Amino acid sequence: MTDEEIIDYFKTAVLPDTLRLDRACTQHEVKEYVPRNIEMMLSNPKNDGARHRLLQIIHALEHPYDGPEIPRR
């Protein structure tokens, strides 16, 4: 996805407060996190961290995690 496609996606996306990304990661404060990461992605195009996390959020919104939890010791 291009930066413009990512931004367009989040213009219409319904964001929950908390989103399970995968077995090990949960993104809290998604509604506040997305705009900050869009800003970081646009201000520093060479840093792929913000872009990567936004793509993880898109994937989690489209394919919610429904697998097992991390086992407790």
C-alpha positions in Angstrom: 0.0 0.0 0.0 1.1 3.5 -0.7 1.1 6.2 2.0 -2.0 7.8 0.3 -3.8 4.4 0.4 -3.0 4.0 4.1 -4.3 7.5 4.9 -7.5 6.9 2.8 -8.1 3.6 4.6 -8.1 5.3 8.0 -10.4 8.1 6.9 -13.3 5.7 6.8 -12.2 3.0 9.2 -14.1 2.4 12.4 -11.4 2.2 15.1 -11.9 0.4 18.4 -10.2 1.6 21.6 -8.2 -1.6 21.8 -7.2 -4.0 19.0 -5.6 -7.4 19.2 -2.9 -7.5 16.5 -1.7 -11.0 16.9 -1.1 -13.7 19.5 1.5 -11.6 21.4 0.4 -7.9 20.7 -2.5 -5.8 21.6 -2.6 -2.2 20.4 -4.2 0.1 23.1 -5.6 3.6 22.3 -5.9 2.9 18.6 -7.9 6.0 18.0 -5.1 8.2 19.3 -2.3 6.0 17.9 -3.3 6.0 14.3 -3.2 9.8 13.7 0.2 10.1 15.4 1.7 7.3 13.3 0.3 8.8 10.1 2.0 12.1 11.1 5.3 10.2 11.8 5.1 8.3 8.5 4.6 11.5 6.5 7.3 13.5 8.4 10.0 10.8 8.1 9.5 8.6 5.0 12.7 6.7 5.6 11.6 5.3 8.9 9.3 2.3 8.2 8.3 1.7 11.9 5.1 3.9 11.8 4.1 2.5 8.4 4.6 -1.1 9.5 2.5 -0.6 12.6 -0.3 1.1 10.5 -0.2 -1.9 8.2 -0.5 -4.3 11.2 -3.5 -2.4 12.4 -5.1 -2.6 8.9 -4.5 -6.3 8.8 -6.0 -6.8 12.3 -9.1 -4.8 11.4 -9.7 -6.8 8.3 -8.7 -10.2 9.8 -9.4 -10.1 13.6 -7.2 -12.5 15.6 -9.2 -15.4 17.0 -6.4 -17.8 17.9 -5.2 -19.1 21.3 -3.9 -16.8 24.0 -0.3 -16.9 25.2 -0.1 -19.7 27.8 0.4 -18.5 31.4 3.2 -20.1 33.4 
